[in-house]
Amino acid sequence: MNKNGIYIGIALIIGLLAGYFIFGTNNASVQQEKQNHPEEEIAKVMWTCSMHPQIMQEEPGDCPICGMDLIPAEASAEGLAADQFKMTENAMALANIQTTIVGENQSDSQNIITLSGKINENEEKNAIQASYFNGRIEKLSINYKGQEVKKGQKLATIYSPDLIAAQQELITASSLKESQPQLYRAVRNKLKLWKLSEKQINAIASSGKVQENFPVYATVSGTVAEVMSAEGDYIKQGQPILKISNLTTVWAEFDGYENQISRLKKGQKITISANAYPNIQIETTISFIDPVLNTNSRTATIRAVLNNQDQIFKPGMFVAGKVTGTAATATATKKIIVPSSAVLWTGKRSVVYVKTDANSPVFEMREVALENTTGDTYTILEGLNNGDEIVTNGVFTIDAAAQLQGKKSMMNKKGGNIVKGHENHADIAVSKSFQQEFLPALVPYLKMKDALVQSDSNQVTVFAKKMFEILKNIKAPDLGNLEKDHFTKTLSILENITKSKKLEDQRAHFVTFNENMVQLITGFNSLETTFYIQKCPMANTNKGAVWISTEKEIRNPYFGDAMLTCGSVIDTIN
């Protein structure tokens, strides 16, 4: 027994010693590791949504917007400036991020002003064919638009009581022409004023018979642009019967935007091409610039005259014009020009993303001041330097990465405020008085949305006008700058919907209209009805678009019956 006790004691001592060396030293090494790397103990893994990078939570779970599983966010990069952030090479490749080095005189093509327009009749060559006497049109020989007319061709036959009386005077005066030659000449001159020829007058005088119906002949050759009278119409002297256009020359008329007018001059060379003849380019000069700006479209008419002897250009054809750089545009070549895809615009700020390290994917947001837009480019006044490398493709992905890492971004001017959970990009706060004035407008809004679902453009216009009448009477003196900006845009875009006749245009305006509507309504806190923010990822050319509904069931206003149930609820406001 004593031997067994001794054996057990020895075994316990050996076990304790082994445990000390195995676990004790390991624990000591762990403690030493913690002391050497205290930041790893303190750092917490943050979780985000791949589709909504503004969501940032301390624990894994579902995205409160789309319901997708949250993924671990990347740890912040070290050794970077406060406003810089870094992306992985894999993320860059997946998002197809592309960059361009900017500088002066990047390309002559960036100095070309591209204009859109259409072919119109040359109004200087138009001629009105009118009646020279009162009467009734018995027959209209030329009676449809587009008909070719030759000079001297009969246009119409007119019955005229006045002309019958004048013929009777001529017949009477003919018998007295020897004794009263002055009376005879006066009667003949009266008929000449009514455009009767000497031959016609002599025939009446010699025959002694009154002609009841008289023809009207074309005084010019051309194409009928408009039929202005019909058979059986009673017309007065000078009243138009037809409008005839000479299409051997035509006008190419373009819309010149307000910020382009200073770069366009009369006599400037312009190259014109038509959609109907893509391989034909005609070089001519600008002949006219409208001195008055269209206050609705903010454009002025730019005109060039085209030789059209072969009549290949038809009035109504769409054409494009390109104006190359001249003395007026030379100053633009000294400024930095960037693709429009590189610029994000918030309504008040324009931003680009600059790649600050040539060897690694490090970026920072840069605010820029824009001058003009020319085709697919912007002229930069401030914010960029020659040699800067900017993001030209995948800018929204870069912006999302900036938001994700709490850096300056398009919607977060100061940076640092990472959105957590169910918060919005920017805090929207509106007064209860504003909410009370605004809420009645949601009734026609919902009906307008339903009209878009039913693809009824007329009803869309009706309810858009009703909503506009309500909103335009809201004074909103207590709105903040951000809220006022969204409200102003809402009104402006809604007015565009009221003026749009085509369903496609109404739906296009509805996209940006809802972006501002959703921002406003998220600041409401006195709603009695639950509103659902719904989104179709296929709308807006696969960029996605939102709308507001009082029902969970999806009824897509952007596609109607074609994709009636495409979309999902991404947020709830109650």
C-alpha positions as CSV (number, residue, x, y, z in Angstrom):
1,M,0.0,0.0,0.0
2,N,2.9,2.3,0.9
3,K,4.5,1.6,-2.5
4,N,1.2,2.3,-4.3
5,G,0.9,5.6,-2.5
6,I,4.4,6.6,-3.4
7,Y,3.8,5.7,-7.1
8,I,0.6,7.8,-7.1
9,G,2.4,10.8,-5.6
10,I,5.2,10.6,-8.1
11,A,2.7,10.4,-10.9
12,L,0.9,13.6,-9.7
13,I,4.1,15.5,-9.4
14,I,5.1,14.5,-12.9
15,G,1.7,15.6,-14.2
16,L,1.8,18.9,-12.6
17,L,5.3,19.6,-13.9
18,A,4.2,18.6,-17.4
19,G,1.1,20.8,-17.2
20,Y,3.1,23.8,-16.1
21,F,5.6,23.4,-19.0
22,I,2.9,22.9,-21.6
23,F,0.2,25.3,-20.5
24,G,2.0,27.7,-18.3
25,T,4.6,28.7,-20.8
26,N,2.0,28.8,-23.6
27,N,-0.1,31.2,-21.5
28,A,2.9,33.3,-20.8
29,S,3.7,33.5,-24.5
30,V,0.0,34.5,-25.2
31,Q,0.3,37.2,-22.5
32,Q,3.6,38.3,-24.1
33,E,1.9,38.4,-27.5
34,K,-0.9,40.5,-26.2
35,Q,1.6,42.9,-24.7
36,N,3.5,43.1,-28.1
37,H,0.2,43.6,-30.1
38,P,-2.3,45.3,-27.9
39,E,-4.2,46.8,-31.0
40,E,-5.3,43.3,-32.1
41,E,-7.0,42.8,-28.8
42,I,-8.7,46.2,-29.0
43,A,-9.7,46.1,-32.7
44,K,-13.2,45.0,-33.4
45,V,-14.4,43.5,-36.7
46,M,-17.1,45.6,-38.4
47,W,-19.7,44.1,-40.6
48,T,-21.2,45.7,-43.8
49,C,-23.4,45.0,-46.7
50,S,-21.9,44.5,-50.2
51,M,-24.9,46.3,-51.8
52,H,-25.2,49.0,-49.2
53,P,-21.8,49.9,-47.9
54,Q,-23.2,52.7,-45.8
55,I,-24.4,50.0,-43.4
56,M,-21.8,49.4,-40.7
57,Q,-22.5,47.1,-37.6
58,E,-20.4,45.6,-34.9
59,E,-22.1,42.2,-35.2
60,P,-22.9,39.9,-38.1
61,G,-26.5,39.7,-39.3
62,D,-28.8,40.8,-42.1
63,C,-28.7,44.1,-44.0
64,P,-31.6,46.2,-42.7
65,I,-32.2,47.5,-46.2
66,C,-32.0,44.5,-48.5
67,G,-31.8,41.6,-46.1
68,M,-28.5,40.2,-47.5
69,D,-26.0,38.7,-45.1
70,L,-23.5,41.2,-43.8
71,I,-19.8,40.6,-44.6
72,P,-16.6,41.6,-42.7
73,A,-15.5,45.1,-43.6
74,E,-11.8,45.6,-44.5
75,A,-9.6,47.0,-41.8
76,S,-8.5,50.6,-42.3
77,A,-5.3,51.1,-44.3
78,E,-2.2,52.3,-42.4
79,G,0.2,55.0,-43.5
80,L,-2.4,57.0,-45.4
81,A,-3.5,60.6,-45.1
82,A,-6.7,61.4,-43.2
83,D,-8.9,61.6,-46.4
84,Q,-7.3,58.7,-48.3
85,F,-8.5,55.2,-48.5
86,K,-7.3,52.0,-50.1
87,M,-9.0,49.2,-52.1
88,T,-7.8,45.7,-52.8
89,E,-6.6,44.7,-56.2
90,N,-9.4,42.1,-56.3
91,A,-12.1,44.7,-55.6
92,M,-10.6,46.9,-58.3
93,A,-10.7,44.1,-60.9
94,L,-14.3,43.1,-60.0
95,A,-15.6,46.6,-60.3
96,N,-13.6,47.3,-63.5
97,I,-12.1,50.4,-62.0
98,Q,-10.3,52.5,-64.8
99,T,-8.3,55.6,-64.4
100,T,-7.0,58.3,-66.7
101,I,-4.2,60.9,-66.3
102,V,-5.5,64.3,-67.1
103,G,-3.7,67.2,-68.6
104,E,-3.9,70.1,-71.1
105,N,-4.6,69.5,-74.8
106,Q,-5.5,65.8,-74.2
107,S,-7.3,65.5,-77.5
108,D,-8.6,67.8,-80.2
109,S,-11.9,65.8,-80.1
110,Q,-12.5,67.1,-76.6
111,N,-12.7,70.7,-78.0
112,I,-15.5,69.8,-80.4
113,I,-19.0,71.1,-79.6
114,T,-21.6,68.5,-80.6
115,L,-25.1,69.8,-81.4
116,S,-28.3,68.0,-82.0
117,G,-31.0,69.3,-84.3
118,K,-33.2,68.6,-87.3
119,I,-33.8,69.7,-90.9
120,N,-36.4,72.5,-91.5
121,E,-37.7,74.3,-94.6
122,N,-35.8,77.3,-95.7
123,E,-38.3,79.9,-94.8
124,E,-36.7,82.5,-97.0
125,K,-37.7,80.2,-100.0
126,N,-41.3,79.7,-98.9
127,A,-44.1,81.2,-101.0
128,I,-47.7,81.6,-100.2
129,Q,-50.2,81.0,-103.1
130,A,-53.2,83.2,-102.4
131,S,-56.5,84.1,-104.1
132,Y,-56.5,87.5,-105.9
133,F,-60.3,87.9,-105.7
134,N,-63.2,87.0,-103.4
135,G,-65.0,83.7,-104.2
136,R,-65.7,80.1,-103.6
137,I,-63.2,77.3,-104.4
138,E,-64.9,75.0,-106.8
139,K,-62.0,72.7,-107.3
140,L,-58.6,72.3,-105.6
141,S,-56.2,70.7,-108.1
142,I,-53.3,70.6,-105.6
143,N,-54.7,69.1,-102.4
144,Y,-52.1,67.3,-100.3
145,K,-48.8,68.1,-98.5
146,G,-45.6,67.0,-100.3
147,Q,-47.0,67.4,-103.8
148,E,-44.6,68.8,-106.4
149,V,-45.8,72.0,-108.1
150,K,-44.4,73.7,-111.3
151,K,-44.6,77.4,-112.0
152,G,-47.7,78.1,-114.1
153,Q,-49.5,74.9,-113.0
154,K,-53.2,75.3,-112.1
155,L,-53.7,75.2,-108.4
156,A,-57.5,75.8,-108.1
157,T,-60.7,76.9,-109.8
158,I,-62.7,79.7,-108.1
159,Y,-66.2,81.0,-108.7
160,S,-66.2,84.8,-108.1
161,P,-69.3,87.0,-108.3
162,D,-67.0,90.1,-108.3
163,L,-65.1,88.7,-111.3
164,I,-68.3,88.0,-113.2
165,A,-69.4,91.6,-112.7
166,A,-66.0,92.9,-113.8
167,Q,-66.3,90.8,-117.0
168,Q,-69.7,92.3,-117.8
169,E,-68.1,95.7,-117.3
170,L,-65.4,94.8,-119.8
171,I,-67.9,93.6,-122.4
172,T,-69.8,96.8,-122.1
173,A,-66.7,99.0,-122.2
174,S,-65.5,97.1,-125.3
175,S,-68.4,98.4,-127.2
176,L,-67.5,102.0,-126.1
177,K,-63.8,101.8,-126.4
178,E,-63.7,104.2,-129.4
179,S,-65.7,106.8,-127.7
180,Q,-64.5,106.2,-124.1
181,P,-61.0,104.7,-124.3
182,Q,-60.1,105.7,-120.7
183,L,-63.0,103.7,-119.3
184,Y,-62.0,100.7,-121.4
185,R,-58.4,100.9,-120.2
186,A,-59.6,101.3,-116.5
187,V,-61.7,98.1,-116.8
188,R,-58.8,96.2,-118.3
189,N,-56.4,97.3,-115.6
190,K,-58.9,96.2,-112.9
191,L,-58.9,92.7,-114.4
192,K,-55.1,92.8,-114.6
193,L,-54.9,93.5,-110.8
194,W,-56.8,90.3,-110.3
195,K,-54.0,88.5,-112.2
196,L,-55.9,87.9,-115.4
197,S,-53.5,87.7,-118.3
198,E,-53.8,89.8,-121.5
199,K,-54.8,86.7,-123.4
200,Q,-57.7,85.9,-120.9
201,I,-58.9,89.6,-121.0
202,N,-58.8,89.7,-124.9
203,A,-60.7,86.4,-125.1
204,I,-63.5,87.8,-122.8
205,A,-63.7,91.0,-124.8
206,S,-63.8,89.3,-128.2
207,S,-66.2,86.6,-127.3
208,G,-68.6,88.7,-125.4
209,K,-69.2,85.8,-123.0
210,V,-68.8,85.8,-119.2
211,Q,-66.7,83.0,-117.7
212,E,-68.1,81.8,-114.4
213,N,-65.0,80.0,-112.9
214,F,-61.4,81.2,-113.1
215,P,-58.2,79.3,-112.5
216,V,-55.5,80.3,-110.1
217,Y,-51.9,79.4,-111.3
218,A,-48.7,78.8,-109.3
219,T,-46.3,81.7,-109.3
220,V,-43.3,79.5,-108.2
221,S,-42.1,75.9,-108.3
222,G,-41.6,73.8,-105.2
223,T,-43.1,71.3,-102.8
224,V,-46.4,71.8,-101.0
225,A,-45.6,72.4,-97.3
226,E,-49.2,73.1,-96.2
227,V,-52.7,73.0,-97.7
228,M,-54.4,76.1,-96.3
229,S,-57.9,75.9,-97.9
230,A,-60.3,73.2,-99.0
231,E,-62.8,72.7,-101.8
232,G,-66.1,74.6,-101.0
233,D,-64.3,77.2,-98.9
234,Y,-65.3,80.8,-99.3
235,I,-62.2,82.8,-99.5
236,K,-61.3,86.5,-99.5
237,Q,-58.9,88.4,-101.6
238,G,-55.4,87.7,-100.4
239,Q,-56.4,84.6,-98.4
240,P,-53.8,81.8,-98.7
241,I,-54.6,78.6,-100.5
242,L,-51.2,76.8,-100.3
243,K,-47.8,77.2,-98.9
244,I,-45.0,76.1,-101.3
245,S,-41.5,75.4,-100.2
246,N,-38.4,75.3,-102.4
247,L,-36.4,72.5,-101.0
248,T,-33.3,73.0,-103.1
249,T,-31.9,74.6,-100.0
250,V,-32.9,73.7,-96.4
251,W,-32.1,74.8,-92.9
252,A,-30.2,72.6,-90.4
253,E,-31.3,74.0,-87.0
254,F,-29.7,73.0,-83.8
255,D,-30.2,73.6,-80.0
256,G,-27.3,75.5,-78.6
257,Y,-27.2,75.3,-74.8
258,E,-26.7,78.4,-72.7
259,N,-23.2,77.4,-71.7
260,Q,-22.2,76.8,-75.3
261,I,-23.4,80.0,-76.9
262,S,-20.3,82.0,-76.0
263,R,-18.2,79.5,-78.0
264,L,-20.4,79.6,-81.1
265,K,-20.0,82.4,-83.7
266,K,-21.7,83.3,-87.0
267,G,-19.4,82.1,-89.9
268,Q,-17.9,79.3,-87.8
269,K,-17.4,76.0,-89.7
270,I,-19.8,73.2,-88.8
271,T,-19.8,69.6,-90.0
272,I,-23.3,68.1,-90.4
273,S,-24.3,64.4,-90.6
274,A,-27.8,62.9,-90.7
275,N,-29.0,59.6,-89.2
276,A,-30.4,58.6,-92.5
277,Y,-27.0,59.0,-94.2
278,P,-24.3,58.2,-91.6
279,N,-21.6,58.1,-94.3
280,I,-22.3,61.5,-95.7
281,Q,-20.8,64.6,-94.0
282,I,-21.4,68.1,-95.2
283,E,-19.2,71.0,-94.2
284,T,-20.8,74.4,-94.1
285,T,-20.9,77.5,-91.9
286,I,-23.2,78.8,-89.1
287,S,-25.4,81.4,-90.8
288,F,-27.6,82.5,-87.8
289,I,-27.6,82.4,-84.0
290,D,-30.9,83.3,-82.4
291,P,-30.4,86.4,-80.3
292,V,-33.3,85.4,-78.0
293,L,-32.9,82.4,-75.6
294,N,-35.8,79.9,-75.2
295,T,-36.6,80.3,-71.5
296,N,-38.2,76.9,-71.3
297,S,-35.3,74.8,-72.8
298,R,-32.6,77.3,-72.1
299,T,-31.3,77.0,-75.7
300,A,-30.8,79.2,-78.7
301,T,-31.4,78.2,-82.3
302,I,-28.1,77.7,-84.3
303,R,-28.7,77.6,-88.0
304,A,-26.8,76.5,-91.1
305,V,-28.0,76.5,-94.7
306,L,-27.5,73.3,-96.7
307,N,-27.5,72.9,-100.5
308,N,-30.1,70.3,-101.2
309,Q,-30.3,70.1,-105.0
310,D,-30.7,66.3,-104.9
311,Q,-33.3,66.7,-102.1
312,I,-31.7,64.0,-99.9
313,F,-32.5,66.1,-96.8
314,K,-36.1,66.0,-95.8
315,P,-37.7,68.4,-93.3
316,G,-38.0,66.7,-89.9
317,M,-34.8,64.6,-90.3
318,F,-32.6,64.4,-87.3
319,V,-29.0,65.7,-87.8
320,A,-25.9,66.2,-85.7
321,G,-23.5,69.1,-86.0
322,K,-19.9,69.3,-84.8
323,V,-18.2,72.6,-84.4
324,T,-14.4,72.5,-84.2
325,G,-12.2,74.8,-82.2
326,T,-11.7,78.4,-83.4
327,A,-10.5,81.6,-81.8
328,A,-13.6,81.5,-79.6
329,T,-12.9,78.0,-78.3
330,A,-9.1,78.3,-78.1
331,T,-9.2,79.2,-74.5
332,A,-10.9,76.0,-73.6
333,T,-7.9,74.0,-74.8
334,K,-5.8,75.6,-72.0
335,K,-8.1,74.1,-69.3
336,I,-8.3,70.5,-68.0
337,I,-11.0,68.4,-69.7
338,V,-12.3,65.2,-68.2
339,P,-14.8,62.6,-69.3
340,S,-18.3,63.2,-67.8
341,S,-18.2,59.6,-66.3
342,A,-15.5,60.8,-63.9
343,V,-17.7,63.5,-62.2
344,L,-20.3,62.9,-59.5
345,W,-22.7,65.7,-59.0
346,T,-24.8,66.2,-55.9
347,G,-26.7,69.2,-57.0
348,K,-24.4,71.6,-55.2
349,R,-21.0,69.9,-55.4
350,S,-19.1,68.2,-58.1
351,V,-16.5,65.6,-57.1
352,V,-14.0,63.3,-58.7
353,Y,-11.8,60.6,-57.2
354,V,-8.0,60.9,-57.6
355,K,-5.6,58.0,-57.4
356,T,-2.9,59.4,-55.3
357,D,-0.3,56.6,-55.5
358,A,0.8,55.4,-58.9
359,N,1.8,52.0,-57.6
360,S,-1.1,51.1,-55.3
361,P,-4.9,51.6,-55.3
362,V,-5.0,54.6,-52.9
363,F,-7.7,57.2,-53.6
364,E,-9.1,60.4,-52.2
365,M,-12.1,62.6,-53.1
366,R,-11.5,65.9,-54.7
367,E,-14.1,68.7,-55.1
368,V,-14.0,70.4,-58.5
369,A,-15.5,73.5,-60.2
370,L,-17.0,72.9,-63.6
371,E,-17.2,75.3,-66.5
372,N,-18.9,73.8,-69.5
373,T,-20.1,70.4,-70.7
374,T,-19.1,69.6,-74.3
375,G,-20.6,66.3,-75.5
376,D,-19.3,63.7,-73.1
377,T,-16.7,65.9,-71.3
378,Y,-16.5,68.6,-68.6
379,T,-14.1,71.5,-68.5
380,I,-12.5,71.8,-65.0
381,L,-11.8,75.2,-63.6
382,E,-10.5,74.2,-60.2
383,G,-9.7,71.1,-58.2
384,L,-7.4,69.2,-60.6
385,N,-3.8,69.6,-61.8
386,N,-2.1,68.4,-64.9
387,G,-0.9,64.9,-64.3
388,D,-3.5,63.9,-61.8
389,E,-4.8,60.4,-62.2
390,I,-8.6,60.3,-61.9
391,V,-11.2,57.5,-61.8
392,T,-13.2,57.4,-65.1
393,N,-15.0,54.1,-64.7
394,G,-16.5,52.6,-61.6
395,V,-16.7,55.9,-59.8
396,F,-19.8,54.9,-57.8
397,T,-17.9,51.8,-56.5
398,I,-15.0,54.0,-55.4
399,D,-17.5,56.4,-53.7
400,A,-19.1,53.4,-51.9
401,A,-15.7,52.3,-50.6
402,A,-15.1,55.9,-49.3
403,Q,-18.3,55.8,-47.4
404,L,-17.5,52.3,-46.1
405,Q,-14.2,53.5,-44.6
406,G,-15.7,56.7,-43.2
407,K,-13.8,59.0,-45.6
408,K,-15.0,62.0,-47.5
409,S,-17.5,61.0,-50.2
410,M,-20.2,62.4,-52.5
411,M,-22.9,62.5,-49.8
412,N,-20.6,62.8,-46.8
413,K,-18.6,66.1,-47.2
414,K,-16.7,65.9,-44.0
415,G,-16.2,62.2,-43.7
416,G,-15.8,60.2,-40.5
417,N,-19.5,59.7,-39.8
418,I,-20.0,56.0,-40.7
419,V,-23.7,55.2,-41.0
420,K,-24.8,52.4,-38.8
421,G,-27.8,50.2,-38.9
422,H,-30.9,51.9,-40.4
423,E,-29.7,55.5,-40.6
424,N,-29.6,57.5,-43.9
425,H,-26.7,59.1,-45.6
426,A,-27.7,62.5,-44.4
427,D,-29.9,63.6,-41.6
428,I,-33.2,65.0,-43.0
429,A,-35.3,67.0,-40.6
430,V,-38.5,68.8,-41.5
431,S,-41.0,70.7,-39.3
432,K,-44.4,69.5,-38.5
433,S,-46.0,72.4,-40.3
434,F,-44.1,71.5,-43.5
435,Q,-45.2,67.9,-43.1
436,Q,-48.8,68.9,-42.7
437,E,-48.6,71.0,-45.9
438,F,-46.8,68.3,-47.8
439,L,-48.8,65.2,-46.9
440,P,-51.9,66.1,-49.1
441,A,-49.6,65.9,-52.1
442,L,-49.0,62.2,-51.5
443,V,-52.5,61.4,-52.6
444,P,-52.0,62.6,-56.2
445,Y,-48.5,61.2,-56.0
446,L,-49.8,57.7,-55.4
447,K,-52.4,58.1,-58.2
448,M,-49.6,59.3,-60.5
449,K,-47.6,56.2,-59.6
450,D,-50.6,54.0,-60.3
451,A,-51.1,55.7,-63.7
452,L,-47.4,54.9,-64.6
453,V,-48.1,51.3,-63.6
454,Q,-51.0,51.3,-66.0
455,S,-48.9,53.1,-68.7
456,D,-51.5,55.8,-68.9
457,S,-49.5,59.0,-69.8
458,N,-52.6,61.2,-69.9
459,Q,-53.5,60.4,-66.3
460,V,-49.9,60.8,-65.2
461,T,-50.0,64.4,-66.5
462,V,-53.4,65.0,-64.7
463,F,-52.1,63.8,-61.3
464,A,-48.7,65.4,-61.7
465,K,-50.4,68.8,-62.2
466,K,-52.6,68.2,-59.1
467,M,-49.5,67.4,-57.0
468,F,-47.6,70.4,-58.5
469,E,-50.5,72.8,-57.5
470,I,-50.3,71.6,-53.9
471,L,-46.5,71.7,-53.6
472,K,-45.9,75.1,-55.3
473,N,-48.0,76.8,-52.6
474,I,-45.8,75.5,-49.8
475,K,-43.6,78.4,-48.7
476,A,-41.3,76.3,-46.4
477,P,-39.4,79.1,-44.7
478,D,-38.1,76.8,-42.0
479,L,-36.4,74.2,-44.2
480,G,-32.7,73.7,-43.9
481,N,-30.4,74.0,-47.0
482,L,-30.3,70.2,-47.7
483,E,-34.1,69.9,-47.2
484,K,-34.8,73.0,-49.4
485,D,-32.5,71.6,-52.1
486,H,-34.5,68.3,-52.2
487,F,-37.8,70.2,-52.2
488,T,-36.7,72.5,-55.0
489,K,-35.6,69.6,-57.1
490,T,-38.8,67.8,-56.4
491,L,-40.8,70.8,-57.7
492,S,-38.6,71.3,-60.8
493,I,-38.7,67.6,-61.9
494,L,-42.5,67.4,-61.2
495,E,-43.0,70.4,-63.5
496,N,-41.1,68.5,-66.2
497,I,-43.4,65.6,-65.7
498,T,-46.5,67.8,-66.2
499,K,-45.0,69.0,-69.5
500,S,-44.0,65.6,-70.8
501,K,-46.4,63.9,-73.2
502,K,-44.4,60.7,-73.8
503,L,-44.6,57.9,-71.3
504,E,-40.9,57.2,-71.6
505,D,-40.0,60.7,-70.7
506,Q,-42.4,60.7,-67.7
507,R,-40.8,57.5,-66.4
508,A,-37.3,59.0,-66.9
509,H,-38.2,62.1,-64.8
510,F,-39.9,59.8,-62.2
511,V,-36.5,58.2,-61.4
512,T,-34.9,61.5,-60.2
513,F,-38.1,62.8,-58.8
514,N,-38.3,59.8,-56.4
515,E,-34.7,60.1,-55.4
516,N,-35.6,63.5,-53.9
517,M,-39.1,62.5,-52.7
518,V,-37.7,59.6,-50.7
519,Q,-35.0,61.8,-49.1
520,L,-37.7,64.2,-48.0
521,I,-40.2,61.7,-46.7
522,T,-37.6,59.9,-44.6
523,G,-37.5,63.1,-42.4
524,F,-41.3,62.8,-41.6
525,N,-42.2,61.7,-38.1
526,S,-45.9,62.3,-38.0
527,L,-47.2,59.8,-40.6
528,E,-50.4,58.0,-39.9
529,T,-49.9,55.6,-42.8
530,T,-47.1,53.2,-43.4
531,F,-45.1,53.9,-46.5
532,Y,-42.9,51.4,-48.3
533,I,-39.8,52.4,-50.2
534,Q,-39.6,50.0,-53.1
535,K,-36.8,49.5,-55.7
536,C,-36.5,47.9,-59.1
537,P,-32.9,47.0,-59.9
538,M,-33.6,46.8,-63.6
539,A,-35.0,50.3,-64.0
540,N,-32.9,53.3,-65.0
541,T,-30.8,51.2,-67.4
542,N,-30.0,48.6,-64.7
543,K,-28.9,51.3,-62.2
544,G,-32.0,50.8,-60.2
545,A,-34.8,53.2,-59.2
546,V,-37.0,53.7,-56.2
547,W,-40.6,54.7,-55.6
548,I,-43.1,55.1,-52.7
549,S,-46.1,52.9,-52.1
550,T,-48.6,52.3,-49.3
551,E,-48.8,48.6,-50.2
552,K,-46.1,45.9,-49.8
553,E,-47.1,44.2,-53.0
554,I,-44.9,45.3,-55.9
555,R,-46.5,47.2,-58.8
556,N,-43.6,48.5,-60.9
557,P,-44.2,52.0,-62.3
558,Y,-41.1,51.9,-64.5
559,F,-42.1,48.9,-66.7
560,G,-45.9,48.5,-66.2
561,D,-47.2,45.1,-67.5
562,A,-43.8,44.2,-69.0
563,M,-42.2,43.7,-65.5
564,L,-45.1,44.4,-63.2
565,T,-43.7,42.6,-60.1
566,C,-40.0,43.4,-60.5
567,G,-38.6,44.9,-57.3
568,S,-38.6,44.6,-53.6
569,V,-39.3,46.6,-50.4
570,I,-36.0,48.2,-49.2
571,D,-37.3,50.4,-46.4
572,T,-40.4,51.1,-44.4
573,I,-41.4,54.5,-43.0
574,N,-44.1,54.7,-40.4
